[in-house]
Amino acid sequence: MRELYIISMSDKKAFILRLDPKKLKALEKWASDEFRSTNGQIEYILDQALRKAGRLKFSGSDLTENKKEGVE
């Protein structure tokens, strides 16, 4: 079963992403089709790619660490 972890906005870092208009339009359509925001879709795609490449591993201990630090 897939677990859901919530990360607060204060844990996220903002940055500028430049996309050509065709890619942005396609990404917005894809996000809409899956009932996500464009930003949420980008995060989802990056998360899946990082996990597939073995570059990101997320365990329950990550959530425990956040709770200890008072992050909800």
C-alpha positions in Angstrom: 0.0 0.0 0.0 1.2 3.5 -0.9 1.8 5.8 2.1 1.1 9.5 2.0 3.6 12.0 3.6 2.8 15.7 4.0 5.6 18.2 3.7 4.9 21.8 4.8 5.4 24.7 2.4 8.2 26.0 4.7 10.2 22.8 3.8 10.1 23.6 0.1 12.5 25.8 -1.9 11.2 28.0 -4.6 13.0 28.4 -7.9 12.3 29.6 -11.4 11.7 27.1 -14.2 11.8 28.2 -17.8 9.8 26.1 -20.3 8.9 26.7 -23.9 5.2 27.5 -24.3 4.3 24.2 -26.0 5.8 22.1 -23.1 4.1 24.3 -20.6 0.7 24.0 -22.3 1.1 20.1 -22.5 2.1 20.0 -18.8 -0.9 22.1 -17.8 -3.2 19.9 -19.7 -1.7 16.7 -18.2 -2.0 18.2 -14.7 -5.6 19.1 -15.3 -6.4 15.6 -16.6 -5.0 14.2 -13.3 -6.7 16.8 -11.1 -3.3 18.3 -10.0 -1.9 21.8 -10.1 0.8 22.4 -12.6 3.3 22.6 -9.8 2.0 19.4 -8.2 2.3 17.7 -11.6 6.0 18.8 -11.9 6.7 17.5 -8.4 4.9 14.2 -9.2 6.9 13.7 -12.4 10.2 14.6 -10.7 9.4 12.3 -7.8 8.7 9.3 -10.1 11.8 9.9 -12.2 14.1 10.2 -9.1 12.7 7.1 -7.6 13.0 5.1 -10.8 16.6 6.2 -11.2 17.3 5.2 -7.6 18.2 8.8 -6.6 15.4 9.3 -4.1 14.4 7.0 -1.3 11.7 8.0 1.2 11.2 6.0 4.3 9.0 6.4 7.4 12.0 7.6 9.3 11.9 10.8 7.2 8.5 11.5 8.5 9.6 10.7 12.1 12.4 13.2 11.7 10.0 15.9 10.6 7.7 15.2 13.5 10.6 15.5 16.0 11.4 18.9 14.5 7.8 20.1 14.8 7.1 19.9 11.1 3.5 18.9 10.4 
